[in-house]
Amino acid sequence: MSEAKIRIRDNGPFLVEGPVTLEDAEGNTYTIDKPAIALCRCGQSANRPFCDGAHKGCGFESNERA
């Protein structure tokens, strides 16, 4: 099985690549059938937890390093 890779994009979302299962706070699981998903970090996306590009217009800034 391939491993998932998570990249932190400066001033943008977490980019998750590879096979993943997303689980919400209630334990509901969603299998993602895409090669990559972008998860919102700015909190302004209308499609949370997924990124819709709202970080570009809300002044979100982050350049964290692991």
Secondary structure, DSSP 8 states (H G I E B T S, - for coil): ----EEEE-TTS-EEEESSEEEE-TT--EEEE-SSEEEE-SSS--TTTTB--SGGGTTT-------
